[in-house]
Amino acid sequence: MIELRHSSSIGPRATSSPMKRDGDSSPLIPENYPDDDEDRDRHSSKDRDRPFSSYSFHSWCPFFGDDSRVSPYNSRISLCLLVVLVLAGLISAFSIVNHWNAPYLCKKDGIVLHCPLVKEGPSLWENPYSTTTSWKPCAERRDGGISDLPTENKTNGYIFIHAEGGLNQQRIAICNAVAVAKIMNATLILPVLKQDQIWKDQTKFEDIFDVDHFIDYLKHDVRIVRDIPDWFTDKSELFTSIRRTVKNIPKYAPAQFYIDNVLPRIKEKKIMALKPFVDRLGYDNVPQEINRLRCRVNYHALKFLPEIEQMADSLASRMRNRTGSSNPYMALHLRFEKGMVGLSFCDFVGTREEKAKMAEYRKKEWPRRYKNGSHLWQLALQKRKEGRCPLEPAEVAVLLRAMGYPKETQIYVASGQVYGGHNRMAPLRNMFPNLVTKEELATKEELAGFRKHVTSLAALDFLVCLKSDVFVMTHGGNFAKLIIGARRYMGHSQKSIKPDKGLMSKSFGDPYMGWANFVEDVVVTHQTRTGLPEETFPNYDLWENPLTPCMYNPKQLVNSALELSCIFPPYSSSPDCAGPSFTKSNVFRNKDLNLRGGLTGDYLLVIVVLRFLYKFTFVVNSCSFIGEYGIEGRSAEPYIVECACTGVSFFRVSSKNLDDVVPDQASSPPRGWNSYDSFSWTISEVEFLQNAQNISESLLSSGYEYVVVDFLWYRRKVEGANPDSLGFDVIDEWGRMVPDPDRWPSSRGGKGFTEVAKKVHDMGLKFGIHIMRGISTQAVNANTPILDITTGQAYEESGRKWSAQDIGIKERTCSWMQHGFMSVNTTLGAGKAFLKSLHTQYAEWGVDLVKHDCVFGGVDLDMNEISVVSDVLKQHPIVYSLSPGTGATPGMAKDVSGLANMYRITGDDWDSWGDVASHFDVSRDFAAANLIGANGLNGKSWPDLDMLPIGWLTDPASNEGPHRYTNLNPEELRTQVTLWSMAKSPLMYGGDARKLDVQTYHLLTNPTILEINSFSSNNMEACFPYITPANSGTRSWIATGRNGEVYLALFNLSPDDTFITAKIPDIARALPGKNLEGASCNCTEVWSNSFVGITNVSVSAPLVSHNCVLLVMNCTV
């Protein structure tokens, strides 16, 4: 048995040369054995059991031995020395006894480590301090904002780069290439991935990344083309000629270097290659907006191919279900490959033969650093003390055990071939046997397609680590930096542990360090090394810590006088003024913030980060002109906002307008995803969170912020269960529905949807659930008591306790689920108490949207229950949605619109043309009744045309998940999305988001469609006469935009092709207050993204069956 110690601090070395070190010199083995192999073997078993203090005892006190060679003179000296030692021992006896009795850190038996157990801490699987920070990401694309991208013919030229190295080094190079193109106003040719001598892999950009998404997402920032322009005929010159290459770019060059030295050559030659291009752009010597653009590329534009994303999702799901139920998992990035060990020039555990081979390897690969090897031991000592050596697997095992992670921890290992193989990994695997790699999680067949490109396999590791509950790095490198940076940017709620290797070296090298002290040091030190955002410093690493300018903290913006460019990206040349960006709105009172810059008076600081909510008019004083925006709110008057140029940009409005500035609930039609069309009622927690993650990554930036679990999340998925079965639901003691624990394992222990909601919120999304009317038949049959939330006890009134059978109205069951639910008698206090306990619980779970079914439309209308639930939800920021809407009329809607935020006005909409066509008459009637955007619960309300059955779907009333593609053809899909947008219906995507294809993505994220859906007004079906071969089957909708543009949608519902012509005067008469007499209109068709032309007479369009055109008309008189 021996101690786990680092040789850097225990005892002397036999030699300073790494070529001549003892074969057993090791951080795991004491170094007091003699050099002679035979002698060492003869005494090894004896020495292993000797305490550290006894190794040189006879050399200190020879007269206690029987050696006849000891002289009296030497004995007297020894006696004196002994007296001195005894006196010193008496003085510090207590300390010595404590030191001698200090327990070993971990004991080693062969290749097996034995460390004491540590009590599992309460926050092993979450970042306990994440809730104390308020940092938010702000590098996403600003849809609807100002684009300063010049026209194509004004580009300064083209730049071409090789992204060299491994996958993560290439990723950084691509981000830098976009930034450099922006700095020089140049067009970027899609980078070529060029592997170095280690990454020998012929991979193209399109083999790893989604090129279409990359180009489209950055279209307002930088112009990117797929290939070298056709007019440049000698392409080989670009790869070989020095005349076409800029080679003198220094590392971490400032932006000004590119403007002064590179841009002139690009303007002269039109196309230039930049090489080498590794780390050729600095961080604190470039504008903050450029750094933010690099984050935009890294976190939003660079997406792996769908097949890579899907495989990674599958691997992560398998990691979370290895125990048979939902379990968290750790991802360990183990950097102990031969190349890393060699390059580090650190000492490591190994045999004499291993050390000799490593010395030869280093001498061959890095001869200048190696020289004759005589200086390397001191270098290794220094690097070890400074914490610059990669952690060995055994050290990782001890660290994780000290942190409290149990033996059962599921660990995904992302690593190359570990140097030393099985023996090196044995201590880690013994202490944590559940070590898994992608090769063990997936079959050879599943990975076969990814083995074509090494970078594809690296991408899988990257994504599985990114999705882990805890990520642990063991050494530096781009992989770990990018993972930690991304997890910080995404909300830093997941732990990203960056070990303090200096502490590890000090602790392992301290012979008196006991296990209890070691554990305390490790836990305390690593409380703040869990991936929280950190303040930046000069020449900080943007990839590991994207804090500024890619994130912002509203609580610190003013008091710390941080640069506000993250909130107000500069559009003027003035460094002190900034323009608005649109994401969400935060309002602070001057008296609460102690504003700097000498601002006085009763003002509000309005941090304008809006997403599809409001539009502001900025009147800029004492600053360069920025731009103007109109405003819509509760008041028709514009708000005057001033930019105070005082070193920090402020925007001010009078406090009397506070109510007008705070946004309404559902101020525009809600957007999101609903599970029903793809999973019916069968969705599980894993499937739901996978979809939520995809929505967050793909559609959140376009305003799709709600993810909704549709019906029967409480029904057990067992034989005999179906949508109208009875007796399969999970209810609590108060008769309330709770999630099926088999499908939703995080709900166990009475947690409900709390954990799911938290994970959804951590993704930047909002969480919604579907509920049925009243109370379940199962609760009534069980006659469960009713909870009084004011007392926490059973509800009592009139001297008795009330139960489910007292409030259930058996004669009023749901018409389409008669065995499942019935109405509640809301005239009774007990009935109201039940509904209050129900929806208060949802609020406690963290629910942001409630879809209340079987209460609105036709025979199921229940105004009493709607009113009671609305009163409860009024106290919470929860969007209230009503369903199913079958047989709904405008008259019904006028009664409920003020009580809800969205309400269905049709039955279920599925992927058939008949369903799509049936919505035209209904949406026309509700628009004519002025119900679009009417007053609603704590805000506005919207007629709901049902979710969009597009993408990967299931079947109506199915007991299975998604298994087919939508039946609607491309023309019918465009028609549906256009009508939903023009009618300002909520947009709820129904397909399986894990299989979001390019066509569906473009349908859902078309910027004009979203602009119309959020901000247009005067939306209606137009009744002006059009000229067509046959009027039957043709429809048109019209609306006005916030900048005065006219939106005109023409639909052909008939089975035959047709040709539609509409005259400009007729269009003008359909719009109230719109005078187009003698106007000339520029017309652009949205779906083809083509400029149609200029007209002052009419617009015409040929339309195939079931197709539409959507025109944007900018008219001037």
N, C-alpha and C positions, 0 to 999 in steps of 0.2 A: 504494500500500500504506500503510495507516495502522494505528495501534495501537488495541486495544480498551481504552478508558479511560472512566471516568465523568467527565463534565464538572464534577462537584461538586468535583473536586480538581485539575483541569488548567487553569490560565490564567484570566484574568478574563473576565467577560461583557461584551458590548457594552452591555447595559442590564439593569437589575434587573427590568424589567417583562416578564412573560411575553407580553404583547401585542406587544412590540417586539423580541423576541429574534431573533437571526440565524436564518435558516431552516436552517442547517446546524449550529447548536449542538447537540451530541449527545454522549452517552457513547461513541459509536463514531467520532467525528470530532474532530480538534483544532480549537481555537477561535481560532487566531491569524490567520484570514483577515480581510481588511478588510470593512467593512460594504457597500461598493459592489459591487453584483452584477457589473457589467461587469469591474471590476478583479479580483474574486474568480475569475471565469471565466477571465480572461486568464492568471492565475498558478496556477490550481489544480493543473495537472499538475506544475508545477515544485515547488510547496510540498509536494505529497504525498510527494515523495522527500527532503525536507530533514529532517535530524535535529532533535530538539527543541532542542538547544543552540545552533543557528545562527539561530534566528528573530530575535533582537534584537542580533546581534553588532555591527552597524554603529552602533547607538545607544550602545553601550558604548565603542567605539573608532573615532570618526569620522575620526581622522587617517590611518587605513589606507585610507580611500577617496580619491576624487579630487574631493571637494566643495570648491570654491574658497572657500566661505563660512566655512570653519573658520579662526578667528583663532589667532595664536600663543599668546595667553593661554589660550584653551580647549585648545590643544594641550598646554601645560604641565600643565594640570589633568588632562587625559586621560592624559599620560605618567605622572604621579604615581599616578593611579588604576590604570594598567596595572601599575606596579611592585608596588603593594599586591596586586593580583590574582595576579601571578606568584609572590610570596612565599607567599600563601595556597595557591596551587596546588602549590608545592613541598612545603609542609607536609602537604597531604592528597592528594598525587598519586596514591597507590595507590587511595584511595577514589574519586577522580574517574575514573580509568581504568576501575575496575570499573563505575562507574555508566554511563559512556559506552558500555561494552561489554555492558551488560545487554540480553538479547534481549527482543523484544516478547513480550507474552502471546500474542496471536493477531493475525494479519494479515487485513485485509479487502480483498477485491477486488470492487468493486461491492456486491452484497448477499450475497456468499459469504464465510464465515469460514474461515480456515485456522489450525488449532491443531496443535501438535506431538502426535504419538501418545504414549500413556502405556501402559506395560506393564500388562496386565490383572491385577488383584490376585486373591489366592486366595479372598477372601470377598465377591466382588461380589454374589452371589446368596443370601447367607445372613447372618444376624446373628451375627457371630463371638463376641459377648459374651453371647448369650442363655443359653448353658449355664452361665454364671457366676452367674446369678440363680436364685432359687428361688421367685419369686412365683407364686402360684396363684390362679385366680379363685374367688370364694366368694359370689357373688350369686345363684346359681341357687335355684330353689324347693326348699324342704326338704320333700319328700314324707314323710309320716308324722310330721312334727314337730308342734309346738303351734301352733294357729291362734288368734289373739286377735281374730278378726273377730266382731263382735257379731251377734246375730240381726237379721233384716231389719227387724223392728218397732222396733229400738233405734237406727236410724240417726239422725243429727242433722239430716238433710236432704239435698238434692240440690245439686250444683254443676254448672254448665254453662260451658264455655269455648270460645272460638274459638282454634284453633291457627293463628297467622298466619305469613306469610312463605313462604319456599320449603320444600322437602321437609325439609331438615335442621333448619331452625328450628322447623318443625312437630313434628318428632320430639322435640326437646328440650322443647317446650311440653307434649306428651303425657306425657312422663316426669314433668315437674313437676306436671301436673294429678293424676296418680295419687298422687304424694307428698303434695300438699296435701289430697287427699281422705282419705288415711291420717291426716294430722296432725289433721284435724278430725272424724274418724270420720263422714265424709259419704259418700253414694253418688255416684259419678261417672257422669254421662250421657256417652255416647260423644262425644268431642270432634268439633267441626265444623272441617274444614280450610278456612281462609279465606286466599286468596292476596292479596298486596299488589299495588301498581301494576306491579311488575316481573313477578311470577309471575301472569299473567292466565290463570287456569286454574280451571275448575269441577270440582274433584275431591272426591269423598267419601272418608271414612275407608275404607270397604269397597272402594273402587276401587284402593287401594294395599296395605292391610294385611289380614291374616287376622284377622277380627273374632272368630271362634270361639276361635282359639288365644289371642288377647289376653285375652279375658274369662276363659277357663278357666285359663290359667296364673296369673292373679292372683287367683283365687277365694278363696284363703286370706289374702290381704292387703287387698284393697279390693273392695267390691261395685260392679260396673259394669253399667249397663243400656244397652240399645241406643238408647232414645228417651226423650223426656220422658214422665213417667207420664200415664196416661189421665185421672186425676182432675184434672190441671192443664189446664183447658179453654182458657184464653186464652194460647196459645203465643206469639202475636205480642208480648205484653207482655214476655216474656223477652228478646226481641230489641231492643225499643225503649224500654221504660220505665226511667227512672232509678231507680225504686223497687225494681226487680229486679236492679240492677247494682251491683257493688262496683267503684268506679273509682279508689280512693285507695291502691291497693297500691303501695308503693315498689319500686324495683328491688332485687333480691337481699334481699328481706325475710326476717327470721328466722322460725322456726316460731312463736315466741311472738306475733308480730304477727297471724298468722292466728287463733290461739286467742283473743287479746284483742279483736280488731277485726272479724274476718270471721265467726267462728263465731256470735256472738250474733245477727247479722243472718240467718244461715242458719236458725238455730233459730226465729227469729221468722217468716220468710217461707216456710220449707220448701224453696223453690227460689230460687237466686240465680245470676246470671251473673257471671263474673269477667272484666273487660276493662279495659284491655288485659292480656294475659297473656304478654308476652315478658320473660324473665329476671326473673320476679317471685318467685323463691325463691332464697335464698342457699345457700352451701355449708358454710362452717365455723360457721354460726350455726343449724344444724338438727341433730337427733340423727343419729348415724352410721347407725343402722338405717334412717332415712329416706333417706339418701344411698345406702345399699345397695339399698333398694327402687327408687330411680331407675335404678341399674345393672341391676337385675333386669328392669325394664321395657325398657330400652334393648337389652340383650344377649340377652334370652331371650323376653320377651313380645311385642315388636313384630317380627313376621315379615311380610315381603312376601308377596303372593299367590303361589301355586305357579307360575303362568304367568310371573311376573316372575323368580322364582328360577330356573326352568328356562331361560329365555332368557339370563339372565346366565351360568348354567353353560355354555351353548352358546357364548356369546361368549368366555368365559375359555378354554374348550377350543380354540376356533379360534385364539386368541392363542398357545396353547402348541403348536400344530401348524402354524404358518405356514411353517416351514422344511422341512416334509416329515417331520420327526421331532420328538420331544419337545424343546421349548426353553423356558427361563424367559422371563418377560416383565415389563416395568416398566410401572407405571401412573403417568402424569404428570398432576397436577391443575394445569392452567395457568390462572392467574387474571390474564388481561390483556384482559378485556372492556372496552368503552368506559366502562361505568358504574364499574368498579373503578378504571380509570386516572383517571377524573375525580374520584372520591371520594377517592382517595389524595392528590391535590394534589402529586404528585411530578413531577419533571422526567423526560422520556423522550426517546428518539431519535425525531426526526421532522423533517419539512420545516417551513418557516415557515408555510405554509398550514395544516398539521395542527395546529401549536401554536396558531395564531390561532383555529381552529375549536374546539379543546379549551378555550381560555380562555372563549370565548363559551358553550360548553356548561356549564362550571363556574359561570359567572356566572348563568346561567339556573336551574340546578338547586340551587345552594347559595349564594344571594346574600349571606347573612349572613357566610359564611366568606370569600367572594371579596372583598367590599367593593370597593375600587378596583384591586385586583390588585398594588399596589406592594409589599406585604409577602410575597408568595407565593414569591419566589425564595429568600429566607432560610429560609422554612418548608420548601421543597423540599430545600435543602441539609441542614438539620437532620434531616429525616426520612430522607434517604439515609444520612447518617452513622450514625444510630441503627438502621439496618436495618429501617425500617418501610415500605419501598416494595416493591411487587410486582416480582418478577424478570421481566425481559423475555425473550422466547424466546432471543435471542442469548446472554444471560447464563446461561440454563439450559444451553445447549449447551456453553459453556465449562466450567461447573461439572461436568457429567457427564463431559466428556472428561478433566478433571483427576482425577476419581475413578477413571478407568480403564475406563469403559464403552466398548466397541468400537463401530465404525460399524454392525455388524450387529445391535445391540441392538433387540429388538422392543419398541416403546413404544406403549401404549394411551393416547390423549390424551382426558382428560375436561375439556372446556372449553366455554364459550360461544363466541360469535363473537369471534375475536381481533381486537383493535383494530389496524388497519393491514393486515389481510388477508394476502395472499400474501407481500408484501415483508417484513412483520414476521416471518413464520414461516420465511422462506427460510434464514437462518443456521442455525436449528435443524434444518430438514429436510435441508439440505445435509450437515450433520455426522452426522445420524442419519436416514437416508432412510426407515427402517421405522416411520414414524409412522402410526398407525391409529386411526380413530374407530369407534364402533358402526355408523355409517352405511356404512362400508366393509366391516365384518365381516358384516353382515346384509343381506338383501335388503329392498327396499321393502315387499314383501308381509309379510315377517316382522315388520317394525317398524310396519306399518300399524295394528295393534291397539293399540300403545302410544302412538301419536301423538295419540290422543284426549285423553290427559292428559299435560301436560308433566312432571308429577311422576313418571309411569311411566318416562319416558326418563331422568330424573335418578336414579331408583332403579336402573336398569340400570348407569349409570355408577358409582353407589355400590358395587354388588355386584362389578362387574368389578375396580374398584380394591381392594376389600377382599380379593379372592382373589389378587391379584397377588403375584409373588415379591418385588418391590421397589416401594414406593410413594414418590413424590416430590411434596411440596407446594411451591408457589412463593410462597404468601402465606397469610395466616390465613383464617379463616372456618369456619363450622360443618361444612361438608363435610369438610375436611381434619382438623379436630379429632375428629370422630366416627370417621373412618377410622383415624386413629392410635390413638385410645383403644380401639377395638374390637380392633385388631391387638395392642395391649399386653395387653388382657384375655384374648385367645385363646391367649396363650403367648409373644408377642413373639419368635418365632423368625424371623419375616419382617422384613426391613428396612423401616423407615418413615423416610425421610430428611427431616429438617427443616433446610433450608439455613441456615447462619449468614450472613444477609444483611448484617450489620455487617461481617463479614470480607470479604465480596465487595466491598462499597463501598470499604473501605480498600485492598484489593488492586488493584482496578481504577483507583483514584485515585492509586496510587503509580507515578510515571513510571520508577522504578528497579526495579520488581518484575519479576524474571525468571521464565520459565516453570517452571523447576525448583523455585524457592522457592515459587512459587504452588501448584504441585502438592503440595508437602510440607505447606504450610499447610492446604490443603483436606482432604487425607487425614487429617492428625492431628486437625484440629478436628472433623471429622465422624465420627470413630471412636465418639464418645459421643452422636451425634445420630441414632441409628438406631432409635429407638422403644422403647428399654428402659424399664421402669418407673422413674419418678423420684420422689424424696422429695417429699411435698406441702408446701405453704407456705400461710400464711393467705390465705383467699379463693381457693384454687386452683381451676382449671377441672376439674371432675369429668369432663367429656366427653372431654378430651384425655388426662387422666392419672387413670384410675380406681383408683389404687394403694390408697388408704385411703379408705373401708373395704371396697372391692369386691374386693380381693385381699389375700392374706396370705403371709407368708414364715415358715415354721416355724423356720428357722434364726435368725431375728431376733426372734421374738415375745417372748422373755424378756430377752435381753441388752440390747435397745434399749428395753425397757419400753414397747413399742407397745401401743395399746389392743387388747384381745383381743375386742372385740365382733364382729369378723368371724368368729371361731371360736365365740364364745359369745354369740349375740344376746341382749340383755337381756329377760328376762321379768318381772323384779321392778323395784321402784322404786329399789332400791339402785344407785348408780352404780358400785360396786366389785364387784358380783356379777353373774354371767351364767349363763344357762342353756345346755344342750347343744344342738347341732345335729348332724345325721347325714349324714356323707359318707364319711369314711374315718378310720383311726386312726393316729396318730403317737405314739410313746412315747419319752421322753427321760429319761436318768438325771440326777438332781440334780447329781452330781459333774461331769458333762460340761457343764452349762449355767450354773453359778454363779448360781443363782436369786437374784433380788432379793426384798426384802420380809422378810428375816429368816427364811426357811424353812430349817430344818436337819433333819438326820437322813437316813436311807436311804429316800428317797422317789422316786417317779417323777412327772414331769409328764406327764399324759395329755391330749393335745389331741384332744378327741373330735369328729371330723368323719367320721361313719360313713355309708356308703351300704349299707343292707341287710346289715349284718354283725353287729353286736352291739347289745344293749340294756343300759344301765347304770342302777343305782340310785344317785341322788345324795342323800346326806344332808348337808344344808346347815347349817353351824354359824355363828353370829354374823352371819347374813345373812337377808334375807327369804326365805320359802319359794318355791322355784322349781317343783319338780315331781319325780315319781318315775318311774323306768323300771326294768323288770326286766332281767335279764341272762341270756343263754344262752352257754355256752362249754364249755371242756373240764371245768370244775368246776361243780357245781350250786350252790355257795355264792355269795351275792351279794358284790360288791365295794363296800366303803365308800369313798366319795370325798368329800372335804371341800373346801369353798370357803373359801380363806383370804382374808379381807378386808384386804388390805394395799396397796391402791392399784391392784394388778393382780390379776386373778382367776386363781387356780391351782386345779387339781384334783389330788388326791394319792391314791395307792394304795400299799400296801406292795410293795416290790420282789419279795417272794416270789411275787407273783401275775403276774410278767412274762410267763411262758409262757401264762398264761390270757388276757392282754390282747391279745397279738399275734394277729391273725386268721389262720385257716387258709386254705390255698389252696382256692378253690372252696367257701368256707364256706356259700354258698347257691348254688342252681342258676345256672350262668353264663347270661348274656344277651348277645345281639348280633345280627349279620347275617351271612348266608352267601350266596355268589354263585350257588350251584348252581341253585336253583329259577328264577332269572330269567335266567341267562346260560349254563347248562350249563357247558361248558369254554371258551367263547369269549371270556371277559371280557378287556378290555385294561386297561392301567395307568390311562388317563384315566377309563374307565368305573368302575373300582374306586375311585379316589380321589374321584370325584364322589359315589358312593354313600356312601363313608366320611364325606365332609363333611356330607351330609344326615343321616346317622345321628348325627353329633356335634351338629348343630344341633337335631335334632328328638327324638331318643330317648336320648341319653346321660344326660340328667337323670333319666330313668326307669330307669337301670341297664343299658341296652343298650351295653356297653362293648367288645365284641369285634367286629371285622370280619374275615371269613375268606374267603380265596381258595380256592375249591373246586378240583376235580381238573384235572389236565393243564395247569397253568400253564406247563409246560415244553414243550408240544407246539406245533409250528409250525402256524399256521392257514393252510394251503395246500391246494391241490386234492389230494384223496385222503386227507387226514387226517380221522380220526374217532376216537371213544373206544376202539376196539379195533384201530386200525391200528398198524403197526410201521415204525420207521425215520424217524419225524418228530420225535423228541424231541431236546432240546438237553441234552447232558451235558458235564461238565467232564473234565479229564484223569484224574480218579480215579473216573469212572463215576457221579458224583452228578448228580442233576437240577438244572438251573439255569433261571431264567425265560427264555422265548422273547424274545429282544431286540427283535423286531419289535413284539410286543404290550406288552413291558415295557422300554421304551428305557432307563430309568434303571439297568437291571441291567448294561449294557455295561461293559466294563473289569473284569469279575470282581466287581462289587459285589453281585450277587444281589439280594435284596430289601431291602438295607440302606437305600436311599433311600426306598423305599415305607414301610418300617416307621417311619422317622424322621418322615415326613409324617403318618402315622397317629398316632404318639405325640404329635406337636405338636397334633393335634386333640383330645387328651385321651382317645384310644381305645387299645385294645390290638389287636395284629395277629396273625392266625392264618392257617395254611396247611393244605391237605389234602395228604397223601402216601399212596402205595400201599405194599403190603407189600414187604419184602425189597429186591431189586435189579432194575433194568430188564433186559429181554431184550436191549435194544440194547447195554447195557454189557457183558453177558455175551458177546454176539456179537463185540464189539470187544475183549474180554479186557483191559479197562483194569486198571491196577495199583490196589492198595488203599492208601489213605493211613494212615500211622501218625501220629496227631496229636501223639504225644510227641516224635517226631523231625522231623516235617515231610517225611519221606521215605517211599518205598514200604515197606510192611509186610514184615518179614523174621522168619522163625521156622524153626527146624530147618535153618539153613544155606541157605535159599532165599527168594526173593521170591514173594509170593502175589498172585494176580490174580482177576478176577471169575469166571472159569470154575472156579476152585477152590472157590468158596463158593456159587455158584448151584445150587439144587436144581430141575432142569428138570422133575421129576415133580410138583412142587408149585407149579403156576402158580395165579394168581388165577382162581377159577371163573367170574367174569363179565368178565374181561379177560385171556383166556388168552394173547394175543400180546404183552402188555405187561410183566408182572412175574411174578417167581417168588420163592419163599422163599429165605432165606439160612441156611446151615448154622451155627447159633449154637454148636454144640459145638466149632467151630474158633476158635482165637484170631483168625484172619483175618476170620471172619464177624462176630465181636464188634467187631473194629477198624473194619470198614466201617460198621456201624450207629453206632458211637461218632463216627466222623468226620462222618457224615451229620447227626446231631442236634446235635453241637457246632457245626457250621456254621450250623444254624438258629438256635441261641442267639446266635451272633455276628451274624447278620443282624438280630436284635432281635425274633425271633418270640416271641409270648406264648402261643400255643395251637397244638398240633399235633393235627390230626384224622387218625388212622392207620387207613387203610381196608384191607379185605380181610384182616383178622387176627382178627375176632371174630364168632362166630355160625356155626352149622351146619358145613359142610364146610371153611370157611376158618379155623377157630379155630387160632391158632398161639401157644400159651402161651409157648413159648421166646422168640420174638421180642418179644412183649409184655413179658416179664420183663426182657430185656436193654435194651430201649428205656426202660422205666420206671426202671431203675438209672441210665441216662445222664441222664434228665430230672430225676431226684431232685436233681441238683446245680444245677438252674436253675429259676427261677420260671416254669415253662411248664405250662399246663394240658394234660393228656393226655386226648384223646378217642379212643374206639374205635368202629369201624364195620365192616360195615354192620348187624349185628344180626339178619340173617335166620336164623330157627330158634334164636335165643338162648333159653336157659332160665335160671331162677333158680339152678340148680346151677352153670352156667357163670359166671354173674355173681358168685357168691360166691368163685370162684377169682380173678377179675380185679378186683373192686371195690377191693381194697386197692392195686392197681398203677396205677390210673387215676383220673381225676376225673369222667368221664362216659362212658357206653357205650350205644350204640344197642341197643334190644331189639326192634326191628321192621325190616322192609325199608323201602325208600324210601316216604315218605308223600307222595302227590300230592293234588291238589285234586278228589277224588271222595269221595262219601259212603261208599262201600265201604271206602276207606282209613281214613277217620276212625273208622268203627264198629269196624274190626278192632283198634283200639288198646285197647278197653275190657277185654277179657279179659286181654290181656298186662299192662297196667298194674295190674290187680287182683292178678295172681299175684306180680308183683315187689314190690308194696306189702305183701302178706301175708307175704312172705319177709323183711320188715324190711330191705330193701335201700335204701330212700330215705334218703339222707344218711348212709350207712355210712362207715366210715373209708376214706380214699382216699389217693392219692399226695400227700404233704405236706399233707394236709387231709381233705376229704370227697369222696365220689363219688355220682353221681346217675344212675339209669336214664334214658335219653334216648329220647323218643318221636319224634325226628327234627324237622327244622325245619318252620316253619309256612308252607305254600304259599298265602299270602294276598297280595292286591295284584296287581301287574303281573308276569306270569310268562312263561316259555318252556314247551316241552314236554319230556317225558322223552326222553333219548337224542338231544337235538336238537343241530344244528350252528349254531343261530342264537340270538340274544339275546331279550330280552323282547318279546312282541308281542300279548299277550292278558291279559284280566282273569281272576281266579280263577273256577272253575266252582262253588264253594261259595256257597250262598245265605246271607243274613244269619243265619238260625237255625243253620245248620250251622257257620258261622264262630264263633258264640258257643259252641256246643257244643264245638268243638275247643279253643278257647282256655281254656274252663272246665276241661275234663279235663286239659289240659297243666298248668294251674295247681294243681289239686287233687292231681295225681299228682307235683307238684314236679319236673317235667321241665325241663331247660334250655330256654330260650325263644330260639330262633334264627329271626329273621324272614327269609323267603326271597324276598320280592318286591323289585322294583326300587325302591330307596329314593328315587330321583329323582322317582318318581311316587307318593309316599306320599300317599294320599287321607285325608280326614277320618275315614271309617269305619274304615279300617285303623289309623290313628293312635289312635283311641279304644279299639279292641280291644287294642292293644299297651300302652297306657299307663293303663288303668283302675287306679286306686290300690288297690282291694281285691284285684283279680286279682294285682297285684304283691306286695301284702302277704301273701297266701296262699302264693304261690309262694316267697317268701323266708323267711317266719317261722312259718308254721303247723306244727303237729305232729299226731301220731296220724292221719296221712292214710291213708285206706283206703276201699275200696268197702264200703258198709254193707250188712249182711245182714238188717236188721230188716224185718219184714213191712209192706208198704204196701197200702193199699186202692186198687185201680184196676180198671177194667172188665176188663182183661186184663193179667196180670203180664208177659207176654212183651214184650220190647222196652223195658222200663223199667229204669233203673239209678239208683243213688244213691251219692254219695261224701260223706264226712264228715271234718271235721278240727276242731281247736281252735286258737284264736288266742292270741297272746302275752299278751293282756289278759283271757283267760277266755272270749272269745266263741266261739260254735259256728258253723262254716261247714257248710252243707248244700246240696249240689248235686243236683238231680233232673233226670234225662235221659229223653227219649223217643226211642228208637232206631227205633221202628216207623214204617211208612209212614202210620199212621192217627193222628188226634188222640186224646188221652187226658186223664184227670184223675187226679192222684196225691194221696193223703192219707197223711201219716206222723204217728204219735202221739208226743207228747213223751216218755212213758216208754220207748218203743221206741228213740227217738233217744238217750236217756240210757244205755240198756243197751249201745249200740254203742260208747260212749266209756269207756275204762277210767278208773275213779276219778272219773267225773263223776256227781254225785248231783243229779238234777233233780226229785226227789220233791216235788210241790206247787209247783214253780217256775213263775214267770210270765215269759214271754219276749217281748221287743220284737223284731219281725222286720222287716228291711229287705231288699228285693230289689235286687241289685247292678245288673243290666243296665238295669232301668227306673229305677233310682235313686229308688225309691218306698218309703215306709213302709207295710208291709203291715198292721201292727196288733199287738196284744198278745194272747197266747194262753197257756193252761196245759193245753191238751188236745191239739191237733194242728195241723199246717200242711197246707194243701192248695194245689194249683196245677193249673190247666188247661194242657196242653201240646200245641201243634200238633206235627205230625210233625217229627222231627229237631231239636227245640228243647230248651232247658233253662231252669231257673231256678236262681239262686244266692242263697241266703238267708244273711244275717248275723243270728244270734240272740244277743241279750244277755239272759241269764236270771238272775233273782234268786229265791232261795228265800224 
